[in-house]
Amino acid sequence: MAKIPAGPPLEGLRRQIARHRSGNPQRSDGLFVRETFRLDRMHARQKAQEWFDKWPKAAYWTEVESWRQLEGDEIEFTMRRLPSAD
């Protein structure tokens, strides 16, 4: 029976990840701006529309990253966008 070769050593990758994380401690993924809101349904739609009007999806990759319905008619949601359109 043929032996399956061992995978590559991962120590170099671990060092590279640790170096990257230590260089950017204030940013979790280093790319997106996120803001979380907790509003009633009508105001949540208005707030999301404001984001899409102010930061168009085509340029800023704006999107509703996550949302959930809470007690009553309240919605908690996170909006995400790029910091600039460059």
DABELPE-V408542 format. One record per pair of residues at least 24 apart in sequence whose ideal C-beta (glycine too) atoms are under 8 Angstrom apart, sorted by sequence separation. I is the first residue (numbers start at 1). J is the second residue. D is the distance in whole Angstrom. If there is no record, write none. Layout:
i=I j=J d=D
i=I j=J d=D
//
This chain:
i=60 j=84 d=8
i=60 j=85 d=6
i=55 j=81 d=5
i=59 j=85 d=4
i=55 j=82 d=8
i=51 j=79 d=5
i=32 j=61 d=8
i=48 j=77 d=7
i=51 j=81 d=7
i=55 j=85 d=8
i=34 j=65 d=7
i=44 j=75 d=4
i=48 j=79 d=7
i=38 j=70 d=7
i=40 j=72 d=8
i=41 j=73 d=5
i=47 j=79 d=8
i=40 j=73 d=5
i=41 j=74 d=8
i=44 j=77 d=6
i=40 j=74 d=6
i=41 j=75 d=6
i=39 j=74 d=7
i=40 j=75 d=7
i=38 j=74 d=6
i=39 j=75 d=6
i=38 j=75 d=7
i=38 j=76 d=5
i=37 j=76 d=7
i=36 j=76 d=7
i=37 j=77 d=6
i=36 j=77 d=7
i=37 j=78 d=8
i=36 j=78 d=5
i=37 j=79 d=7
i=35 j=78 d=7
i=36 j=79 d=8
i=34 j=78 d=6
i=35 j=79 d=5
i=34 j=79 d=7
i=34 j=80 d=5
i=33 j=80 d=7
i=32 j=80 d=5
i=33 j=81 d=5
i=32 j=81 d=7
i=33 j=82 d=7
i=32 j=82 d=6
i=33 j=83 d=5
i=31 j=82 d=7
i=32 j=83 d=8
//
